[in-house]
Amino acid sequence: MALKIAISAAETSGDLIGAKLVAALKAQDDTVQIQGLAGEKMLAAGCVQLWDQRQVNVMGVSEVLKKLPALLRLRKRMIAYFSADVPDVFIGVDGPDFNFVIEKKLKRQGIKTVHFISPSVWAWRQGRIKKIKKSTDLVLCLFPFEVDFYQKHGQRAVFVGHPLAEMLHPRSNHQSTKTVLLMPGSRTSEVTRLLPELLAATEIMAKQDPQLTFHVALANEELLAWAKPLSDAAKVSISTGDAHQRMPQADLVLVASGTAALELALIGVPMVVVYKLSAFSYFIVSRLVKIKWVSLPNIIANKSLVPELIQKDAKGENIAKHALEILNGDSQNLATEFKKIHQQLHLNASTESARLIYEFINE
């Protein structure tokens, strides 16, 4: 009888990593049935999409509050579905605040649960470890320092490496094209806050160096109608869904903090990391964070490799200043540091995760 795996990927970044996991699970057992909350990439990899990931892809306290009733209804439907159609294992991919409740309810019923991509519990809201232990039998960690935290708290966890390190590789022999790429994020709230400041930075930079060219890469089509008039006014070209093709060609990327910053580090592209939350969200989050840095390249290296411009610092003038310093400087040391990050994370994560999941199912 074919194994049944339930999966829930609640964010855009989770869809990319979830797709690699789905492909690896199917490669090791082509009869396995995988279904759940999925994005387009997971669907293409062979996951049956019972619910569309875009229903839950929100960030920030105020943004979540607006969608809370719909989120709660969806989560209730998912719990009811998998309680009736019992899977051999439930895998929560990222989206901890959404997925842990599902995992907890299913675990109480004796269903095995795995959480793939540890939440940043080591960085902020460390009290969540109690919830994790009640919800999750096994945590698959993308970064080595995460396992140390879990072991201290008696939670079963394994470092599997990062799937992105399999997909992305340090570029070589890059020739400058005077190209600056703008990546304002994947969520509506991110793009609407960051893109005006990023475009303001391009105007300042263009005056300093008229040879520079700029391009906005949007994550999806939904924001194009809103963003294109802004980019047209700033005389900056714009496209959707092609960021991964454009990243290796860029001399510099102005990027929203998140998985994209790690992707750039793995490719070896210099960056300025920017981020803005709503005033209310930032008020809450800033009091809970327990680490020096917010961007993954800096956290993994445990030092300041790339500029981080957060909240009030994420202004056009400030972004331009840091960007021009990087463009006019020597980035060789940075390239070396980025290669170290790639070597550390390249462990064939998807295949190893699939192996551990099947091993766990059969225990």
C-alpha positions as CSV (number, residue, x, y, z in Angstrom):
1,M,0.0,0.0,0.0
2,A,1.4,3.4,-1.0
3,L,2.6,5.7,1.7
4,K,0.6,8.9,2.3
5,I,2.5,12.1,3.2
6,A,0.6,15.3,4.2
7,I,2.5,18.5,3.7
8,S,1.9,22.2,4.4
9,A,4.1,24.9,3.0
10,A,2.8,28.3,4.2
11,E,5.3,30.7,2.5
12,T,6.8,31.5,-0.9
13,S,10.3,30.4,0.3
14,G,8.7,27.2,1.6
15,D,7.3,26.4,-1.8
16,L,10.8,26.4,-3.4
17,I,12.3,24.2,-0.7
18,G,9.2,22.1,-0.4
19,A,9.4,21.4,-4.1
20,K,12.9,20.0,-3.7
21,L,11.7,17.8,-0.8
22,V,8.7,16.5,-2.8
23,A,10.9,15.6,-5.7
24,A,13.4,13.8,-3.4
25,L,10.6,11.9,-1.7
26,K,9.2,10.8,-5.0
27,A,12.7,9.9,-6.3
28,Q,13.1,7.5,-3.4
29,D,9.6,6.1,-3.6
30,D,7.6,6.8,-6.8
31,T,4.4,5.3,-5.4
32,V,4.2,7.8,-2.5
33,Q,1.2,10.1,-2.3
34,I,2.0,13.7,-1.3
35,Q,-0.8,16.2,-0.8
36,G,-1.6,19.4,1.1
37,L,-1.1,23.2,1.2
38,A,1.3,23.9,-1.7
39,G,2.6,26.5,-4.1
40,E,3.2,26.3,-7.8
41,K,6.7,24.8,-7.6
42,M,5.5,22.0,-5.3
43,L,2.6,21.3,-7.6
44,A,5.0,21.0,-10.5
45,A,7.2,18.6,-8.5
46,G,4.2,16.2,-8.0
47,C,2.4,17.4,-4.9
48,V,-1.4,17.3,-5.0
49,Q,-2.5,20.8,-4.1
50,L,-5.5,20.6,-1.8
51,W,-5.1,24.3,-0.8
52,D,-3.3,27.1,-2.5
53,Q,-0.3,28.5,-0.5
54,R,-1.2,32.1,-1.5
55,Q,-4.1,31.9,1.0
56,V,-1.6,32.1,3.9
57,N,1.4,34.0,2.5
58,V,1.3,37.1,4.9
59,M,3.9,38.6,7.3
60,G,3.9,41.1,10.1
61,V,1.5,41.4,13.1
62,S,-0.9,43.9,11.5
63,E,-1.0,42.0,8.2
64,V,-1.7,38.6,9.9
65,L,-4.5,40.2,12.0
66,K,-6.4,41.3,8.8
67,K,-6.4,37.8,7.4
68,L,-6.7,36.0,10.7
69,P,-10.3,34.7,10.4
70,A,-9.6,33.2,7.0
71,L,-6.3,31.7,8.2
72,L,-8.1,30.1,11.2
73,R,-10.8,28.6,9.0
74,L,-8.3,27.1,6.6
75,R,-6.2,25.6,9.4
76,K,-9.3,24.1,10.9
77,R,-10.2,22.5,7.5
78,M,-6.8,21.1,7.2
79,I,-6.8,19.5,10.6
80,A,-10.2,18.0,10.0
81,Y,-9.1,16.7,6.6
82,F,-6.0,14.9,7.8
83,S,-7.7,13.6,10.9
84,A,-10.2,11.8,8.6
85,D,-7.7,10.9,5.9
86,V,-4.8,9.9,8.1
87,P,-1.3,10.3,6.6
88,D,1.8,8.3,7.5
89,V,3.5,11.6,8.4
90,F,2.6,15.2,8.4
91,I,5.4,17.6,7.3
92,G,5.2,21.3,8.1
93,V,7.4,23.3,5.8
94,D,8.3,26.6,7.3
95,G,5.4,28.8,8.4
96,P,5.7,27.8,12.0
97,D,2.9,29.9,13.5
98,F,0.5,28.4,11.0
99,N,1.9,24.8,10.9
100,F,2.7,24.1,14.6
101,V,-1.0,24.2,15.6
102,I,-1.8,21.6,12.9
103,E,1.2,19.5,13.9
104,K,0.1,19.6,17.6
105,K,-3.4,18.5,16.9
106,L,-2.3,15.7,14.6
107,K,0.5,14.5,17.0
108,R,-2.1,14.2,19.8
109,Q,-3.9,11.7,17.5
110,G,-0.8,9.6,17.1
111,I,0.2,11.0,13.7
112,K,3.9,11.4,13.2
113,T,5.0,15.0,12.6
114,V,8.1,16.5,11.1
115,H,8.9,20.2,10.8
116,F,11.2,21.0,7.9
117,I,13.0,24.4,8.3
118,S,13.3,25.3,11.9
119,P,11.8,28.6,12.9
120,S,14.3,31.2,14.2
121,V,13.6,30.2,17.8
122,W,17.3,30.6,18.6
123,A,16.9,34.3,17.6
124,W,13.7,35.4,19.1
125,R,10.6,34.2,21.0
126,Q,12.7,31.4,22.5
127,G,9.8,30.3,24.7
128,R,8.3,28.7,21.5
129,I,10.5,25.7,22.2
130,K,7.7,24.4,24.5
131,K,5.2,24.6,21.7
132,I,7.7,22.9,19.3
133,K,8.2,20.0,21.6
134,K,4.4,19.5,21.9
135,S,3.9,19.8,18.2
136,T,6.9,18.1,16.4
137,D,8.5,14.7,16.7
138,L,11.5,15.7,14.5
139,V,12.9,19.0,13.3
140,L,15.0,19.1,10.1
141,C,17.4,22.0,10.4
142,L,18.9,23.9,7.5
143,F,21.7,25.5,9.6
144,P,24.2,23.7,12.0
145,F,23.9,26.2,14.8
146,E,20.2,25.3,15.1
147,V,20.8,21.7,16.3
148,D,22.8,22.9,19.3
149,F,19.8,24.9,20.5
150,Y,17.4,22.0,20.1
151,Q,19.7,19.5,21.8
152,K,19.9,21.8,24.9
153,H,16.1,21.6,25.2
154,G,15.7,17.9,24.5
155,Q,14.1,18.2,21.1
156,R,15.0,15.7,18.4
157,A,16.7,17.6,15.5
158,V,19.0,16.9,12.6
159,F,21.1,19.3,10.5
160,V,20.5,18.3,6.8
161,G,22.1,21.2,5.1
162,H,20.3,23.7,2.9
163,P,18.5,22.7,-0.4
164,L,19.4,26.0,-1.9
165,A,23.1,25.2,-1.7
166,E,22.4,22.3,-4.1
167,M,20.6,24.5,-6.6
168,L,22.8,27.6,-6.4
169,H,26.5,27.7,-6.9
170,P,29.1,30.5,-6.6
171,R,29.5,32.3,-9.9
172,S,33.0,32.6,-11.4
173,N,34.6,35.1,-13.7
174,H,31.9,37.7,-13.3
175,Q,32.4,40.7,-15.5
176,S,30.8,43.9,-14.4
177,T,27.8,45.0,-16.4
178,K,27.0,48.1,-14.2
179,T,23.7,46.4,-13.3
180,V,21.8,46.8,-10.0
181,L,18.9,44.5,-9.3
182,L,16.0,45.5,-7.0
183,M,14.3,42.7,-5.2
184,P,11.6,44.2,-2.9
185,G,10.2,41.0,-1.5
186,S,7.4,38.5,-2.2
187,R,4.6,39.9,-0.1
188,T,2.4,42.9,-0.8
189,S,3.3,44.6,2.5
190,E,7.0,44.3,1.8
191,V,6.9,45.6,-1.8
192,T,4.6,48.6,-1.0
193,R,6.9,49.7,1.8
194,L,10.3,49.0,0.2
195,L,10.0,49.7,-3.5
196,P,9.5,53.5,-3.3
197,E,12.7,53.7,-1.1
198,L,14.6,51.4,-3.5
199,L,13.6,53.5,-6.5
200,A,14.6,56.7,-4.7
201,A,18.0,55.1,-4.2
202,T,18.3,54.4,-7.9
203,E,17.7,58.1,-8.8
204,I,20.5,59.1,-6.4
205,M,22.9,56.4,-7.7
206,A,22.2,57.2,-11.4
207,K,23.3,60.8,-10.8
208,Q,26.5,59.6,-9.2
209,D,27.2,57.1,-11.9
210,P,25.1,57.5,-15.2
211,Q,26.5,54.2,-16.5
212,L,24.5,52.2,-14.0
213,T,21.4,50.4,-15.1
214,F,18.6,49.2,-12.8
215,H,15.9,46.6,-12.9
216,V,13.1,45.6,-10.6
217,A,12.4,41.8,-10.3
218,L,8.9,41.2,-8.7
219,A,8.1,37.8,-7.3
220,N,4.7,37.5,-9.0
221,E,2.3,39.2,-11.3
222,E,-0.1,40.4,-8.5
223,L,1.8,43.6,-7.8
224,L,2.8,44.6,-11.3
225,A,-0.1,46.9,-11.9
226,W,0.8,48.8,-8.7
227,A,4.6,48.8,-9.2
228,K,5.0,49.5,-12.9
229,P,3.9,53.2,-12.8
230,L,6.5,53.7,-10.0
231,S,9.2,52.0,-11.9
232,D,8.3,53.8,-15.2
233,A,8.4,57.2,-13.4
234,A,11.9,56.3,-12.1
235,K,12.9,55.0,-15.6
236,V,13.6,51.6,-14.2
237,S,12.7,48.4,-16.1
238,I,10.5,45.8,-14.4
239,S,9.6,42.1,-14.8
240,T,8.1,39.2,-12.8
241,G,9.2,35.7,-12.0
242,D,12.7,36.0,-13.4
243,A,14.8,37.0,-10.4
244,H,16.8,33.8,-10.3
245,Q,17.9,34.3,-13.9
246,R,18.9,37.9,-13.2
247,M,20.7,37.5,-9.9
248,P,23.9,36.0,-11.2
249,Q,24.3,38.8,-13.8
250,A,23.9,41.6,-11.3
251,D,26.9,43.6,-9.8
252,L,24.7,44.4,-6.8
253,V,21.3,43.6,-5.4
254,L,19.1,45.7,-3.2
255,V,17.1,43.0,-1.5
256,A,14.4,42.6,1.1
257,S,15.7,40.6,4.1
258,G,14.7,36.9,3.8
259,T,15.6,33.8,1.9
260,A,16.6,35.9,-1.2
261,A,19.6,37.3,0.8
262,L,20.9,33.7,1.4
263,E,20.3,32.9,-2.3
264,L,22.5,35.8,-3.3
265,A,25.2,34.8,-0.8
266,L,25.2,31.3,-2.3
267,I,25.7,32.7,-5.8
268,G,28.2,35.2,-4.6
269,V,26.5,38.5,-5.4
270,P,27.1,41.6,-3.2
271,M,24.0,43.0,-1.7
272,V,22.4,45.7,0.5
273,V,19.7,44.1,2.8
274,V,16.7,46.3,3.6
275,Y,13.5,45.8,5.5
276,K,10.5,47.6,6.8
277,L,7.5,46.4,8.9
278,S,4.5,48.4,9.9
279,A,5.2,50.6,12.9
280,F,3.1,48.3,15.1
281,S,4.7,45.1,13.9
282,Y,8.2,46.6,14.3
283,F,7.4,47.7,17.9
284,I,6.5,44.1,18.8
285,V,9.3,42.3,16.9
286,S,12.1,44.7,17.9
287,R,11.5,43.8,21.6
288,L,11.6,40.0,20.9
289,V,14.7,39.7,18.8
290,K,17.8,38.2,20.6
291,I,20.5,38.4,17.9
292,K,22.8,41.0,16.4
293,W,21.8,40.6,12.7
294,V,18.6,39.9,10.7
295,S,20.1,38.7,7.4
296,L,21.1,35.1,7.0
297,P,24.6,35.8,5.4
298,N,25.5,37.8,8.6
299,I,24.0,35.3,11.0
300,I,25.7,32.2,9.4
301,A,29.1,34.0,9.2
302,N,28.5,35.4,12.7
303,K,29.9,38.8,11.5
304,S,28.8,41.7,9.4
305,L,29.3,40.7,5.8
306,V,26.5,42.8,4.2
307,P,24.9,46.1,5.2
308,E,21.5,45.8,6.9
309,L,19.2,48.8,6.7
310,I,16.1,48.2,8.8
311,Q,13.0,50.3,9.3
312,K,14.0,54.1,9.5
313,D,17.5,53.3,8.1
314,A,15.9,51.9,4.9
315,K,15.7,55.3,3.2
316,G,16.6,56.0,-0.4
317,E,19.6,58.2,0.5
318,N,21.0,55.7,2.9
319,I,20.5,52.7,0.6
320,A,22.3,54.6,-2.2
321,K,25.2,55.5,0.0
322,H,25.9,51.9,1.0
323,A,25.2,50.6,-2.5
324,L,27.7,53.0,-4.1
325,E,30.4,52.1,-1.5
326,I,30.1,48.4,-2.5
327,L,30.0,49.1,-6.2
328,N,33.1,51.3,-5.9
329,G,35.0,48.9,-3.6
330,D,36.7,45.5,-3.9
331,S,34.4,42.6,-3.3
332,Q,36.9,39.8,-3.5
333,N,36.9,39.2,0.3
334,L,33.2,39.1,0.3
335,A,33.2,36.5,-2.5
336,T,35.5,34.3,-0.4
337,E,33.2,34.6,2.6
338,F,30.2,33.7,0.5
339,K,32.0,30.6,-0.8
340,K,32.6,29.5,2.8
341,I,28.8,29.7,3.5
342,H,28.1,27.6,0.4
343,Q,30.5,24.9,1.5
344,Q,29.0,24.8,5.0
345,L,25.5,24.4,3.7
346,H,26.0,22.0,0.8
347,L,25.1,18.6,2.2
348,N,22.5,17.3,-0.4
349,A,19.7,18.4,2.0
350,S,16.6,17.3,0.0
351,T,17.8,13.7,-0.5
352,E,19.0,13.4,3.1
353,S,15.7,14.9,4.4
354,A,13.7,12.4,2.4
355,R,15.8,9.5,3.7
356,L,15.3,10.6,7.3
357,I,11.6,11.1,6.8
358,Y,11.1,7.5,5.4
359,E,13.3,6.2,8.1
360,F,11.2,8.0,10.7
361,I,7.9,6.7,9.1
362,N,9.2,3.1,9.4
363,E,10.4,3.3,13.0
